[in-house]
């Protein structure tokens, strides 16, 4: 069977069973298990500090009613962060390169923020569809444009995360293939290519963390508009 660069994005199978669900759930096993003591060792202390810092950053755009979403947003950030970072390891599968999974995360949460706004303050939520001071002839066109921009928000969330991670994985595979191919022919160029690969891998670690943060931050901003 001929393999292509895009085979790394296909869900692995074992005995005909897709392994994408274990790939999503197993990263949770890396988190420290709670016990009777909150602070047990340095790793648990560092883990608690990291989660607290992330939670504070995510809650900055939200007012007090939005703090009810703290557990959901923080859990989503941890899920995306662990899956993005573990996907950079060799011989692993990255579930967040699948548009279907990212849309399954983005669409329900975006819809929940929208329904929250329509239930709590319907006038203000619908008022976002028409900017104040709009000339009368432009009102129908602007309502259509704002409605379309509102409806494509979950698609933008899912596509942004998928495209950034997919591009990074493809670049890593292309450069690594070039480094291996050039090794017997031009060792010096191969070493330079390997250096570029190392720098790109460091960049992809940063991208994996930033994309997880941006995904949850945009959801929190959508939530702030509706509460």
Secondary structure, DSSP 8 states (H G I E B T S, - for coil): ----GGGGGS--EETTEE-HHHHHHGGGGGS----S-S--SHHHHHHHHHHHHHHHHHHTT--GGGGGGHHHHHHHHHHHHHHHHHTTSTT---GGG-HHHHHHHHHHHHHHHHHHHHHH-HHHHHHTTS-TT--GGGHHHHHHHHHHHHHTHHHHHHHHHHHHHHHHHHHHHHHHHHHHHHHTT-HHHHHHHHHHHHHHHHHHHHHHHHHHHHHHHHHHHHHHHT-
